[in-house]
Amino acid sequence: MKCTYITLLTLSLLFGCNGVNNKAEKADSADENNRTAVNWEGTYEGILPCADCDGIKTIVTLNQDKTYTATDVYLGKSDSIFETTGTFSWSKEGLIISFSDSNRNAYTVEENTLTHLDSENRKISGDLAERYILKKTADVLEGKKWHLVSSEKIDIQLNEAK
């Protein structure tokens, strides 16, 4: 009887812990799915509101390896460029990123936008809410006219369009 009790206790602990691990794995998987559903890697820019200047021109570049570069210019105040680099991490709740530089506010990540959050990681509401959104910039190659001059094995002759 004692042996049966110990066996049942052991099995319940094993399966109980397994269930907890499965829930955690499912939550991590759901967060990862949210992150991969949004094309977040790239450069975002916009002009954030500023209390004592014309605005803060902000450019944030997010890299696949979870590093970032952020540049801020206080318009109408000085020509100084403030650049920070570091790493960012994803929140457990979803598509919020926080930066290794504790002076930089978090952002929500959505398709082609980053939304600047307040100090408590909440979206800013009111008349200026739209001004807290950084928009993803187009690829520098996009929208340009390119001519192939050569490839490894074939030389290409350029013909002027008439």
N, C-alpha and C positions, 0 to 999 in steps of 0.2 A: 504494500500500500504506500509506504514511504517512497519507494522507488518510482511509482506511478505519479505521485504528487510532484516529485522533483522533475520528472520528464515533462509533465504538463506545464510546469512553471518555466522550464527552459524553452519549450516550444513557444509558449505565449510571449516570452521576452524576445525571442528571435523574430517571430512574425510581427510583433508589435513594433520593434525597432525598424524592421523592414518597411512597414507601412509608413512610418515617419520619414524614412529616407526617400521613399517613393514620392511622397507629397512634396518634399523639398526639391527633388529632382524635377518633378513636373512644374513647379513654380519657376525654377531656373530655366527650364526649357521654354516656358511661356515667355519669360522676359527676353530670352535670346531670340525667339521667334518675332517678338515685337521689334527688336533692334534690327533684325535682318529684313523685316518687311519695309522698313524705311531706308531709303538711300541717303544715309547721313554723312558719309565721307565727302569732304569738299570744303570750299571756302564760302563764307557767308559775310554779308556786309550790310550796313545800314547806319543811320544817324540816330543815336539814342538821345532822349531829352536830357538837358543839363540845367541845373538851377542857376548857375552863374556864367554861362557861356551860350553860344549859338547852337550847340549840340555836340555830341561826342561821336565822331566818325569812328566806327568800330568794325574791324575785320577779324573774323575768327576762322582759322583753318583747322578742321578736325581730320586726323589721319587714322588709317585703318589700325595702326599699332597702338591706339589710344593715347597718342601725343597730340599736342595742339600748339598753335602759335596765335596770339591775340595782339592786335595793334589798336591803340586808342589815340586819337588826336582831338584835343579840345578846341573846337572851332571858335574863332573870334577871341581866343584868350591867349594862346601861344602857339608857336610853331613846333613845339616839342612833340616828339613821337614816343609814346610809351608802349614798349613791346614786352610781352611775357611769353614764356614757353614752359611747357611742363607736360603733365599727364592729366587725363580726365577719367572719371569712373561713372558707371551707370548706376542709377538708384535701383533698389529692389522693387519699387512700386511700378516702374515703367520707364518711359522715355524721358528721364531727367538726367542731365549730366552735371557733375560737379567737377571743379578744377582743383589741381594741386595747389594753386595760388589761392589762399583763403580770402584774399581781397576781391576776388572775381566772383560775381554772383553766378548761380546755376542757371541753366537754360532748359526748356523743354525742346525736344527734337521732334519735328514733324516733317512731312515730305517737303523738301526744298526750303524749310524755314527753321530758324532757332528763335525761341521767344525768351527774352530776358525775364527772369523771375525776381521777385522782391527778396529781402533778406531771410524770409521764412519759407522760401521755395514755392510761393504762390504766384499765379499769373496776375499781372497788374491789370486792373480794370479802370474804367472811366474814359474820359475824352481822349486821353493820350495813349490808350492801350495799343493802338495800331503802330505807334512809333517805337514800341519795344520789340518789334519783330525784325530780325535780320534775315535777308533773303539770300538764297544760294546763288552764287555767280555762275555764269555760263562758262563752260570750258574755254580756255584761251584759244583753242584750235577751231572751235565752233564758230560758224558765221564768216569764216575767212575763205578766200579763194586760193586754192593750192594747185600747183602743177607738178606732176611727177617728172623729174628730170632724168633719173636713171634708177635702175634696180641692179641687183647683183649680176644679172646675165644679159640684160637688154638695155641698150641706150634708147632713150626716147627723144624724138625730134619735136621741138616746140613749134607750133603753128600759131601765128597771131590770128585772133578772131577778127573778122571783117564785118 
